[in-house]
Amino acid sequence: MDHKTTAVDFAVLNLPNKMPAFLNTKCLKFRITRLVVVVAFAAASLVALLCLYLVEYKMKSVVGGQEYSLAESAAALIGRDIGDKRALLRSIAEEIQAGGRSNAHLIRHILKLHPSLKEEFFNVVVFDARGKLIANISDERTIGTFTAASQEYFSNTVASRKGIVSRAFRSALSGKPIVLITEPIVDSTGRVTFVLAGGINLQSPRLLGQLNTFRPGKSGYFFIIDKDGTVIQHPNQNRILVNVFKAPGGAMPTTAAALKGFEGWIEARTKDGRPAFLAYKQIPITGWVFGVAYPTDEAFAALSDARVSVWIVSSIVAALAGLTGLLATIRLLRPLGRLQGSVNAIAEGKAKIEVLDIQRKDEVGDLSRAFFSLSQQRQNAEAKLANLALTDSLTGLGNRRMFENVLSSALERAERTGQPMALAYLDIDHFKSINDSLGHAIGDQVLVEFARRLNSIVRASDTPARLAGDEFVILFEAMSTDTQPEELGNRILQCMEPQFECDGRHIAVTISIGIAVRANCNVSAAVFLREADEALYTAKNAGRNRYAVAHTTYVSESQPLTYGG
C-alpha cells in the first residue's frame, strides 16, 4: 500500500450522531461548556469560536490535500489507459509494416484479427496517404465516403510521422464527442502510407464509470480540459467541446493558471460562483488538466451547523469568556494536533494508516476513524479497478492482457527451472452457428459454462484465460516430465463431452484444440502462442472435435519447428 498516496485520501465525513452533542459527556463541546460553567460562565463562546476556527484551518489542509490526491490518482489512471491504448495501436501498426507491401484489404483483415480493439476503443479507422477512409471496424459502409485530408490530427500525424493524441472534437462519422489516438504506418523509405486512428468516446459509460470513483462527496465533480482550453469532460454536457477562453465570462483564473502549469489545490469559486476546493493535476502523456471541484459548504456541513450553536451561546456569555477558557480549549485541541501529526507522518511515509484507527470516543476519534475508513475504501476501489482490467467480465477468467503477463513470466520461470510446459489454444466448433440459431444470450451461457468446465480440470498452477469471442487458452506450468500432451488434450475433450444445459436446452458442444509443448528449448511468447494457434488450425482442418500437438524442439526461433499429434 502506498502511504504517500492514501495519506490524504479523505472525503466528506458523516460523523455518527447518536444523541445531541451537548448531552454527550464525551463530546468536546460538552467538556468545553462544563469547564466554562465551572469558572463562572467565563468566555466559553469566544473560546469555542476560536476552536472552530482552528478546526476549520486544519481541515482545509486535509480536505485540500485529499482533493489533490484524488486528482493525482485519476490523472495517473487516465495516463496509463492512454499509454496502453497507444501501445496497442503501435503494435498493430508494426504488424502491418512487418507485412511489407500493404493494401486496404490486408489492413482490414489484420484489424479483424484483433478483437481487443473494440474493447479499448469506441472505433478504429484507417486512412490512406491522401486521407481517404479505407477501414472502419464499426461500420464498413462508411469506407470511401469520408476523407480526413483537411483534419488537423491527420496532417499532424503525416507531417511528424509520429502518433498523436488529437484535440477533442465531434466525430463526423458518429456525431459523438471523441479524442483520437493516431499511429502512422510507414514504408521502407519512411514515407507515411496509412494512418491508424482509434477513437475514445468522451461520453462512454465505461470511461465515466472509472472516473466517478474519483468524484468527491455528493455534489462534487471532476472535469478534464485539454492543453488548448477545450473541455473534454464535465458533468454539464453542454460545456463539453467548449473552449474555456471563448466561453461567456472567459476562463476562471484558477483554470487559466492550471493550463499554464499550476498543480495543486486552492480554495476559490467555481464557474457558477459556488465556493469550493479546486484541485488540478496535469496528465503528462497528453498535456490535459484533470480537475476536481468539492463545494466548501458540503465539505464543512457539520462545522457550519456547529457554528450556529456557537453564535447563540456567544451572544449570552461572550462578555464572560476569558483566558482560562481559551487555555482549556487549546489543551482540548491537542488530540486534533496529534491527529494532524499522524496525517503528516503518513504523508512522509513514516507511519501507516492504522495509526488513524484510534479508540477515542469523541469527535476527534470519529474524525480519525472516518479518515482511516475512507482510506481503506479508496485502496479497495483501486484494487477492484486493477482486477477488472485483467478479468473477462462475462466468464470471470483472465483476459488477454492478464494472459500475456502470465505467459511472459511463466516462460522465464521455465527457462530457469528447465521444467516442461504446455499451451493449449481452444476454439468452440461452429460457435457462430450457436449464436445465429439460438441467440447471443444462449451463446453467452455456453461461454460461461465452457469457462466453468475449464476451471474444473486445471490445477492451481495452471492458467485458463479467454482471449476473445470463443477463443480460450490454458497455460500448463511445471509439468512433470512424464506428462504427455495427449493426456491434456484428452482431458479437455472429455470435460466437454456432456451436453451443455442452457435455458432448458441441451446443446452438444465440441471443440478443437491446438497444443504447443515447451521442453528444454528457448521460445518467445509470440512464437509459443503462434505454434499453439497453428496446431489449432491443424485440428480444425482434420475435422474438428479433436486436438493437434506442436512440439517446439529447436533453440532458434528462425529455425523451422517440427509438429506431431
Secondary structure, 3 states (H helix, E strand, C coil): CCHHHHCCCCCCCCCCCCCCHHHCCCCHHHHHHHHHHHCCCCCHHHHHHHHHHHHHHHHHHHHHHHHHHHHHHHHHHHHHHHHHHHHHHHHHHHHHHHCCCCCHHHHHHHHHCCCHHHHHCCEEEEEECCCEEEEECCCHHHCCCCECCCCHHHHHHHHHCCCCECCCEECCCCCCEEEEEEEEEECCCCCEEEEEEEEEECCCHHHHHHHHHHCCCCCCEEEEECCCCEEEECCCHHHCCCECCCCCCCCCHHHHHHHCCCCEEEEEECCCCCEEEEEEEEECCCCEEEEEEEEHHHHCHHHHHHHHHHHHHHHHHHHHCCHHHHHHHHHHCHHHHHHHHHHHHHHCCCCCHHHHCCCCCCHHHHHHHHHHHHHHHHHHHHHHHHHHCCECCCCCCECHHHHHHHHHHHHHHHHHHCCCEEEEEEEECCHHHHHHHHCHHHHHHHHHHHHHHHHHHCCCCCEEEEEECCEEEEEECCCCCCCCHHHHHHHHHHHHCCCEEECCEEECCCEEEEEEEECCCCCCHHHHHHHHHHHHHHHHHCCCCCEEEEEECCCCCCCCCEEEC
